Amino acid sequence: MHLDDMVAMLGALRADLGAARVPCVLDASDPSLVRLLGLPPMPYPLIWVLTHADLHTVPRIAAFTEFISIALRKKRSVFAGGEDG
């Protein structure tokens, strides 16, 4: 799905024009959206944090990689359909 399509779909959902299956992280971050009970969570592909082989030892790159990896792990519950992360 393209970003423009997602934006349009979210606008329609916020205007109460129907229901749609969207990533759990979107409904968790938007109080105007209500999760329908009984539907399984939308599956996510793995999230990889990558850097160029020549850059992974640069202190600022290593620090950011560690920071974003920890932040994503803390939000794992939200991505998996949990209420908080």
Phi, psi and omega per residue, in radians:
M1 nan 2.370 3.132
H2 -1.402 2.733 -3.136
L3 -1.019 -0.724 3.128
D4 -1.064 -0.679 3.114
D5 -1.143 -0.729 -3.141
M6 -1.128 -0.736 3.125
V7 -1.084 -0.766 3.130
A8 -1.127 -0.736 -3.134
M9 -1.135 -0.740 3.110
L10 -1.115 -0.656 3.072
G11 -1.080 -0.727 3.107
A12 -1.144 -0.709 3.109
L13 -1.114 -0.753 3.136
R14 -1.144 -0.452 3.118
A15 -1.554 0.169 -3.140
D16 1.014 0.744 -3.140
L17 -1.733 0.262 3.104
G18 2.554 -2.863 -3.138
A19 -2.227 2.642 3.123
A20 -2.674 2.726 3.081
R21 -1.611 2.036 3.141
V22 -2.220 2.823 3.102
P23 -0.988 2.461 -3.111
C24 -0.986 -0.593 -3.101
V25 -1.113 -0.457 3.110
L26 -1.284 -0.784 -3.133
D27 -1.257 -0.472 3.096
A28 -1.211 -0.488 -3.095
S29 -1.718 -0.012 -3.094
D30 -2.242 1.815 -3.087
P31 -1.145 -0.233 3.122
S32 -1.405 -0.182 3.118
L33 -1.723 2.467 -3.132
V34 -2.065 2.254 3.130
R35 -1.329 2.308 3.060
L36 -1.415 2.250 -3.126
L37 -1.291 2.608 3.057
G38 1.624 -0.212 3.100
L39 -1.599 2.384 3.094
P40 -1.198 2.677 3.112
P41 -1.071 2.622 3.081
M42 -1.240 2.233 -3.101
P43 -1.219 2.588 3.102
Y44 -2.012 2.516 2.968
P45 -1.278 2.859 3.072
L46 -1.091 2.563 3.067
I47 -1.824 2.130 -3.139
W48 -1.865 2.394 3.024
V49 -1.857 1.913 -3.029
L50 -2.068 2.698 3.007
T51 -2.565 2.835 3.105
H52 -1.177 2.495 -3.106
A53 -0.983 -0.582 -3.131
D54 -1.342 -0.225 -3.032
L55 -1.908 -0.210 -2.993
H56 -1.142 -0.296 3.100
T57 -1.694 -0.069 3.069
V58 -1.161 2.204 -3.027
P59 -0.914 -0.782 -3.108
R60 -1.199 -0.594 3.103
I61 -1.222 -0.799 3.117
A62 -1.071 -0.719 3.131
A63 -1.120 -0.771 3.127
F64 -1.140 -0.750 3.137
T65 -1.026 -0.782 3.108
E66 -1.122 -0.791 -3.138
F67 -1.025 -0.885 -3.072
I68 -1.207 -0.586 3.099
S69 -1.108 -0.779 3.115
I70 -1.142 -0.760 -3.129
A71 -1.078 -0.733 3.122
L72 -1.170 -0.692 3.099
R73 -1.091 -0.670 3.123
K74 -1.120 -0.489 -3.127
K75 -1.655 0.109 -3.098
R76 -0.911 -0.704 -3.128
S77 -1.070 -0.703 3.131
V78 -1.130 -0.761 3.130
F79 -1.141 -0.489 -3.118
A80 -1.575 0.047 3.092
G81 1.788 0.102 3.111
G82 -1.321 2.941 -3.093
E83 -1.422 -0.518 -3.116
D84 -2.440 2.942 -3.107
G85 -2.496 nan nan
